[in-house]
Amino acid sequence: MPATRNYYAEGPEALIVSLAAKGDRDAFTELLRRRQSWLRNFMRRCCGDEVLADDLSQQLFLQVWRKIRQLREPEKFGSWLQRMAVNLWLQHQRKNDPLWNAEDEANVPPSQQDLAVAMDLDKALAMLPGRERLCVILSYHERLSHGEIVALVDMQPGTVKSHIHRGSRRLQELLSAYGASA
């Protein structure tokens, strides 16, 4: 059996996806091993909460296991998984944040005490309004183009650009204020 596991670990992802789509649990376990770190980091950046990020990641992998048979192009597994992750995050936000669709400008700026907390990029990201945070993460962390983000989050191109611009500017303000107080 160890030789089989080495085969999975060394096999191309499209082949592993094809095997998982046919119900091969070992292949799916290999996909989980390969992608869990990325997914947990993505969710953590979106929500700023490690426990919630782990919960959402587990939910997503359960969805992937149930839906992987529907994936027609195994070589597109990464983008398919990314779309599912974004959709799960958006569903979570809509369900749990009644102000998710409210104007982001209505958010109250963080207090000086918040800025005095030992801040890093993830904490600064967590201070951004939800839609801005998601667009910034997809742009800078996931390195997606504006067009790819538009397709993933179902927003207008101008809205995506505005969110990225405002979010980036806000991050600069937050991080520069942190640097000045350190």
Backbone bond lengths (Angstrom), bond angles and torsions (degrees), N, CA, C in turn:
res aa  C-N    CA-C-N  psi(-1)  N-CA   C-N-CA  omega(-1)  CA-C   N-CA-C  phi
1 M - - - 1.457 - - 1.522 112.64 -
2 P 1.332 122.31 -33.15 1.462 121.00 177.86 1.524 112.30 -58.53
3 A 1.318 118.87 -33.85 1.462 120.60 178.64 1.524 110.33 -64.09
4 T 1.313 116.59 -37.34 1.461 120.63 178.23 1.522 110.29 -63.56
5 R 1.312 117.10 -44.70 1.465 120.52 179.87 1.520 110.64 -62.87
6 N 1.336 118.52 -39.54 1.461 120.87 176.32 1.520 110.25 -62.01
7 Y 1.325 115.84 -38.62 1.460 119.46 178.98 1.528 109.65 -60.57
8 Y 1.313 116.52 -45.95 1.465 119.33 178.96 1.523 111.20 -62.21
9 A 1.307 116.24 -43.96 1.464 120.41 -177.87 1.528 111.68 -64.28
10 E 1.322 116.80 -31.17 1.464 120.81 -177.29 1.525 113.15 -96.61
11 G 1.314 117.18 -11.94 1.455 120.58 -175.55 1.515 112.89 -72.83
12 P 1.331 115.98 152.95 1.468 119.42 176.57 1.528 110.56 -65.86
13 E 1.321 114.74 145.77 1.462 119.30 -174.27 1.529 112.62 -58.63
14 A 1.317 118.46 -40.03 1.470 119.85 -178.35 1.531 111.22 -59.93
15 L 1.320 116.92 -38.18 1.467 120.55 177.49 1.523 110.51 -67.36
16 I 1.311 116.85 -43.48 1.465 121.27 179.40 1.529 109.82 -62.67
17 V 1.323 116.67 -40.71 1.470 120.84 177.89 1.530 109.97 -63.04
18 S 1.323 116.99 -44.23 1.472 120.70 179.01 1.522 111.26 -59.34
19 L 1.322 115.92 -43.29 1.468 119.65 178.77 1.529 111.02 -65.70
20 A 1.321 116.94 -42.08 1.469 120.65 178.69 1.526 110.57 -63.41
21 A 1.326 116.74 -37.23 1.463 120.96 179.82 1.531 111.40 -65.63
22 K 1.316 116.61 -22.03 1.473 120.93 177.67 1.529 111.42 -91.88
23 G 1.341 116.13 6.56 1.455 120.22 175.61 1.516 115.00 97.89
24 D 1.315 118.41 7.94 1.467 121.84 -179.84 1.530 109.42 -74.00
25 R 1.320 116.02 106.80 1.459 121.24 -176.54 1.530 112.30 -66.61
26 D 1.325 117.31 -35.62 1.463 119.52 178.44 1.520 110.64 -64.82
27 A 1.313 116.82 -38.19 1.471 120.50 177.28 1.529 109.77 -65.21
28 F 1.327 116.43 -42.71 1.456 119.25 178.73 1.524 110.87 -64.23
29 T 1.314 117.02 -39.41 1.468 120.98 176.78 1.524 110.31 -59.48
30 E 1.320 116.38 -39.09 1.465 120.22 177.73 1.533 110.61 -65.50
31 L 1.320 118.01 -41.68 1.474 120.72 176.47 1.519 110.41 -61.03
32 L 1.312 115.81 -42.51 1.461 120.62 178.00 1.523 109.87 -60.08
33 R 1.328 116.72 -46.49 1.465 120.86 179.82 1.523 110.74 -59.64
34 R 1.321 116.35 -42.44 1.464 120.74 -177.35 1.524 112.91 -69.50
35 R 1.306 117.00 -35.46 1.469 120.13 -170.00 1.526 115.24 -107.67
36 Q 1.330 118.46 -10.20 1.466 118.78 -173.25 1.527 112.97 -64.50
37 S 1.304 117.96 -37.24 1.465 120.11 -179.14 1.534 110.40 -64.52
38 W 1.335 116.09 -46.31 1.462 119.78 178.05 1.530 110.06 -58.60
39 L 1.338 115.97 -47.77 1.457 119.96 -175.75 1.524 111.74 -63.63
40 R 1.327 117.31 -45.73 1.460 120.03 179.68 1.528 110.60 -61.83
41 N 1.320 117.96 -41.63 1.467 120.64 178.78 1.523 111.06 -65.20
42 F 1.322 116.98 -41.79 1.465 120.66 178.31 1.530 110.11 -60.68
43 M 1.321 116.64 -49.45 1.463 120.27 -178.62 1.535 110.68 -65.50
44 R 1.320 117.26 -38.83 1.470 120.12 178.79 1.522 110.44 -61.96
45 R 1.310 116.83 -41.13 1.464 119.57 178.76 1.530 110.88 -67.00
46 C 1.312 116.44 -35.81 1.464 119.42 179.59 1.525 111.70 -68.62
47 C 1.324 117.26 -43.59 1.466 118.53 -171.62 1.524 114.03 -106.08
48 G 1.329 118.20 -17.48 1.455 120.05 179.42 1.519 113.83 69.74
49 D 1.304 116.76 17.99 1.467 121.41 -176.64 1.526 107.96 -137.35
50 E 1.334 116.77 113.76 1.466 120.13 -175.50 1.524 112.79 -63.29
51 V 1.318 117.60 -39.13 1.462 120.45 -178.58 1.530 109.74 -66.63
52 L 1.319 116.73 -46.63 1.458 120.15 177.58 1.526 110.31 -62.73
53 A 1.321 117.37 -40.54 1.468 120.97 178.56 1.525 110.68 -59.66
54 D 1.318 117.15 -42.15 1.469 120.58 177.81 1.528 110.83 -64.75
55 D 1.338 116.63 -43.26 1.468 120.41 178.64 1.525 111.32 -60.89
56 L 1.330 116.03 -46.77 1.464 119.97 -179.88 1.524 111.19 -64.88
57 S 1.316 116.83 -37.96 1.469 120.41 178.30 1.523 110.58 -63.11
58 Q 1.317 116.56 -42.92 1.462 119.68 177.77 1.524 111.09 -63.84
59 Q 1.327 116.32 -41.99 1.460 119.68 177.37 1.524 110.86 -59.33
60 L 1.333 114.41 -42.57 1.464 118.41 -178.14 1.517 111.10 -65.23
61 F 1.322 118.04 -43.84 1.465 118.89 -179.01 1.532 111.51 -66.48
62 L 1.316 117.64 -29.84 1.464 119.22 173.03 1.532 110.26 -65.83
63 Q 1.334 116.16 -42.55 1.468 119.92 176.34 1.524 110.99 -61.68
64 V 1.325 116.20 -42.27 1.465 120.24 -179.92 1.523 109.66 -61.06
65 W 1.319 117.36 -44.97 1.465 120.05 -179.95 1.532 110.78 -59.72
66 R 1.332 116.55 -40.55 1.468 120.21 -179.75 1.531 112.86 -72.44
67 K 1.336 117.54 -30.07 1.463 120.12 -172.15 1.528 115.00 -107.88
68 I 1.320 118.23 -4.52 1.461 119.74 -173.38 1.532 111.83 -61.95
69 R 1.309 117.47 -25.48 1.471 120.35 177.94 1.527 111.98 -66.02
70 Q 1.330 116.26 -20.74 1.469 121.06 179.58 1.524 112.85 -81.88
71 L 1.329 116.90 -15.10 1.464 121.21 -178.32 1.525 108.68 -71.78
72 R 1.321 116.92 114.67 1.464 121.91 -176.02 1.525 113.49 -86.52
73 E 1.329 117.04 -22.91 1.460 120.69 -178.34 1.528 108.82 -122.90
74 P 1.322 116.99 92.82 1.470 120.51 -176.45 1.530 114.12 -56.20
75 E 1.318 117.66 -28.26 1.468 120.12 179.77 1.531 112.33 -70.02
76 K 1.318 117.37 -11.81 1.467 121.58 178.42 1.528 111.63 -101.87
77 F 1.315 116.52 19.68 1.460 120.81 -178.50 1.532 112.14 -56.45
78 G 1.325 117.68 -43.54 1.463 120.92 -177.64 1.516 112.51 -58.85
79 S 1.324 117.13 -47.58 1.465 119.25 -179.80 1.526 111.17 -71.25
80 W 1.326 117.32 -33.11 1.465 121.56 176.35 1.528 109.65 -63.72
81 L 1.329 116.83 -45.20 1.456 121.69 178.40 1.527 110.80 -63.41
82 Q 1.318 116.48 -41.20 1.461 120.98 179.49 1.531 110.48 -62.51
83 R 1.326 116.46 -43.76 1.471 120.00 178.28 1.524 110.76 -61.77
84 M 1.327 116.14 -42.76 1.467 119.27 178.87 1.526 110.67 -63.68
85 A 1.326 117.75 -39.16 1.471 121.69 179.34 1.527 110.34 -63.36
86 V 1.315 116.84 -45.93 1.469 120.43 179.19 1.526 109.70 -63.12
87 N 1.328 117.32 -44.53 1.462 120.02 179.97 1.529 111.83 -62.44
88 L 1.342 116.67 -40.82 1.464 119.62 178.07 1.525 110.56 -63.32
89 W 1.329 116.35 -42.90 1.469 119.78 178.92 1.529 110.67 -62.99
90 L 1.325 117.32 -44.23 1.465 120.52 179.28 1.525 111.28 -63.38
91 Q 1.334 117.31 -41.97 1.465 120.51 176.88 1.527 110.75 -61.22
92 H 1.312 116.05 -43.82 1.465 119.94 178.61 1.529 110.03 -60.18
93 Q 1.328 117.02 -45.44 1.465 120.61 -179.33 1.521 111.58 -62.64
94 R 1.317 116.72 -46.25 1.467 119.70 -178.82 1.523 111.31 -62.43
95 K 1.323 116.04 -37.80 1.461 120.92 -178.06 1.525 111.99 -74.07
96 N 1.323 117.46 -37.43 1.461 120.95 -170.51 1.516 115.75 -106.96
97 D 1.320 118.18 -8.19 1.460 120.45 -178.81 1.520 108.79 -126.79
98 P 1.332 117.07 98.68 1.467 120.04 -176.35 1.534 112.93 -62.44
99 L 1.331 117.97 -18.43 1.464 121.20 -179.71 1.521 112.37 -98.71
100 W 1.338 117.58 11.30 1.466 121.46 -176.62 1.522 111.69 -53.52
101 N 1.324 118.05 -41.50 1.462 120.95 -178.05 1.522 113.21 -93.28
102 A 1.324 116.76 2.64 1.465 119.95 177.65 1.524 108.86 -70.79
103 E 1.299 116.24 161.11 1.465 120.13 178.34 1.513 110.05 -61.87
104 D 1.303 115.88 132.34 1.464 120.75 -179.33 1.518 112.38 -65.30
105 E 1.316 117.85 -25.54 1.460 120.98 -178.13 1.524 111.64 -65.20
106 A 1.321 117.69 -16.88 1.455 121.16 -177.92 1.521 112.41 -76.91
107 N 1.317 117.82 -9.72 1.465 120.46 -179.28 1.519 110.76 -67.70
108 V 1.303 114.53 138.82 1.458 121.33 178.55 1.526 108.34 -78.98
109 P 1.337 117.83 133.64 1.462 118.92 179.45 1.523 110.97 -65.94
110 P 1.322 116.82 152.18 1.463 119.31 -179.57 1.523 111.45 -65.35
111 S 1.302 115.00 150.92 1.466 119.96 179.65 1.523 109.87 -75.98
112 Q 1.318 116.03 165.60 1.468 120.64 176.50 1.524 110.38 -60.85
113 Q 1.339 115.98 -32.74 1.459 119.26 178.92 1.531 110.02 -63.67
114 D 1.351 116.75 -39.52 1.457 119.93 177.21 1.524 110.80 -61.57
115 L 1.335 115.81 -39.57 1.457 119.76 -179.38 1.522 111.87 -69.94
116 A 1.328 116.73 -26.62 1.458 120.24 -178.73 1.527 112.08 -75.11
117 V 1.342 116.36 -16.72 1.462 120.19 178.34 1.525 108.27 -63.53
118 A 1.327 116.30 145.54 1.467 119.17 177.68 1.519 107.67 -58.48
119 M 1.340 116.10 106.50 1.448 121.41 -170.68 1.512 111.01 -104.95
120 D 1.287 115.60 143.19 1.447 121.79 170.25 1.525 107.20 -131.68
121 L 1.292 116.23 -178.42 1.459 119.85 -175.19 1.524 112.04 -59.66
122 D 1.330 118.14 -41.99 1.462 119.74 -178.89 1.518 112.06 -63.47
123 K 1.328 116.74 -38.67 1.469 119.47 177.90 1.524 110.24 -68.79
124 A 1.321 116.68 -37.16 1.467 119.62 177.26 1.528 109.69 -66.20
125 L 1.330 117.27 -41.74 1.466 120.34 177.09 1.526 110.89 -59.07
126 A 1.316 116.02 -40.59 1.465 120.40 -178.64 1.531 111.85 -64.00
127 M 1.313 117.02 -20.04 1.468 120.75 -179.81 1.531 112.05 -84.11
128 L 1.316 117.20 -11.27 1.464 120.44 178.74 1.523 110.03 -77.82
129 P 1.318 116.83 148.99 1.466 119.92 172.46 1.532 109.71 -59.23
130 G 1.309 116.95 149.54 1.459 123.37 -171.94 1.514 116.80 -49.41
131 R 1.324 117.82 -50.92 1.464 119.51 -176.88 1.520 111.38 -69.55
132 E 1.321 116.75 -37.77 1.473 119.81 176.47 1.520 110.05 -63.16
133 R 1.332 115.84 -45.43 1.462 120.86 -179.16 1.528 110.51 -58.59
134 L 1.323 116.88 -46.88 1.459 120.68 -179.31 1.524 111.18 -60.91
135 C 1.327 117.88 -45.79 1.466 121.20 -179.41 1.526 111.57 -64.91
136 V 1.323 117.42 -40.25 1.471 120.91 178.37 1.524 110.13 -64.86
137 I 1.322 116.98 -44.31 1.466 120.62 179.32 1.518 110.75 -61.58
138 L 1.322 116.84 -45.68 1.462 119.85 -179.41 1.524 111.59 -65.47
139 S 1.324 117.07 -35.12 1.458 120.70 -179.22 1.521 112.38 -74.86
140 Y 1.322 116.79 -52.67 1.457 120.06 -172.31 1.522 114.19 -90.58
141 H 1.321 116.99 -41.29 1.458 118.51 -177.72 1.526 111.32 -81.91
142 E 1.328 116.15 -44.43 1.466 120.45 -178.55 1.523 112.29 -88.25
143 R 1.334 116.64 -9.93 1.472 123.25 177.53 1.537 113.19 57.62
144 L 1.328 114.91 41.25 1.459 120.18 177.58 1.520 109.41 -90.24
145 S 1.311 114.90 148.98 1.466 120.03 175.49 1.530 108.72 -74.48
146 H 1.314 115.52 164.92 1.474 118.97 177.37 1.521 110.43 -58.55
147 G 1.328 116.81 -40.70 1.464 120.64 179.50 1.521 112.48 -62.34
148 E 1.331 116.31 -39.89 1.463 119.82 178.32 1.526 110.87 -66.89
149 I 1.316 115.99 -37.04 1.466 120.00 178.65 1.520 110.28 -67.24
150 V 1.329 116.26 -43.40 1.468 121.29 177.70 1.530 109.70 -54.03
151 A 1.339 116.12 -45.73 1.462 120.62 -178.83 1.529 111.96 -66.38
152 L 1.325 117.23 -36.53 1.468 120.92 -178.05 1.517 113.11 -73.51
153 V 1.334 117.29 -42.87 1.460 119.87 -171.28 1.522 113.19 -102.44
154 D 1.327 116.93 -2.47 1.464 121.68 177.02 1.528 112.05 56.26
155 M 1.337 114.66 51.28 1.467 122.08 174.71 1.526 107.68 -120.92
156 Q 1.301 116.31 162.73 1.453 121.62 175.90 1.533 109.44 -70.68
157 P 1.343 118.21 148.66 1.472 120.71 -179.79 1.525 113.42 -54.86
158 G 1.330 117.39 -41.79 1.456 120.26 179.60 1.521 112.51 -64.40
159 T 1.320 115.92 -35.61 1.461 120.66 178.58 1.525 110.27 -66.72
160 V 1.329 116.18 -44.40 1.469 120.15 178.26 1.523 110.19 -60.53
161 K 1.323 117.19 -47.16 1.469 120.88 179.59 1.526 110.77 -60.75
162 S 1.327 116.85 -41.85 1.476 120.37 178.84 1.518 111.30 -63.43
163 H 1.325 116.34 -43.97 1.463 119.78 179.23 1.525 110.91 -62.01
164 I 1.309 117.05 -43.16 1.471 120.38 179.64 1.523 109.85 -64.67
165 H 1.318 116.49 -44.65 1.468 120.14 -178.98 1.531 111.37 -63.67
166 R 1.344 116.08 -51.25 1.470 119.66 -179.55 1.524 111.22 -63.76
167 G 1.330 116.53 -42.76 1.461 119.98 -179.89 1.515 111.77 -63.72
168 S 1.322 116.79 -42.28 1.471 120.80 179.08 1.525 110.50 -63.91
169 R 1.325 115.21 -44.35 1.468 119.83 179.30 1.531 110.38 -62.41
170 R 1.314 116.36 -42.46 1.472 120.71 179.73 1.526 110.57 -65.28
171 L 1.327 117.26 -40.73 1.464 120.34 177.05 1.524 110.93 -61.06
172 Q 1.331 115.95 -42.28 1.468 119.45 178.04 1.524 110.63 -60.68
173 E 1.336 116.42 -43.00 1.461 120.01 178.71 1.527 111.18 -62.45
174 L 1.321 116.12 -47.43 1.452 120.19 -178.28 1.530 111.78 -62.95
175 L 1.315 115.93 -44.65 1.460 119.51 -176.89 1.510 111.91 -74.46
176 S 1.339 118.01 -32.68 1.462 118.67 177.45 1.524 110.72 -71.47
177 A 1.324 117.51 -36.32 1.464 120.67 176.33 1.525 109.71 -64.77
178 Y 1.298 116.83 -37.30 1.463 120.84 177.88 1.530 109.70 -65.15
179 G 1.329 116.72 -45.14 1.458 120.63 -179.72 1.512 111.89 -62.55
180 A 1.321 117.35 -35.49 1.467 121.36 -178.98 1.521 111.53 -71.02
181 S 1.345 116.87 -30.32 1.467 119.51 -177.58 1.522 112.09 -87.81
182 A 1.326 117.16 -12.17 1.477 119.75 -176.17 1.505 112.03 -81.30
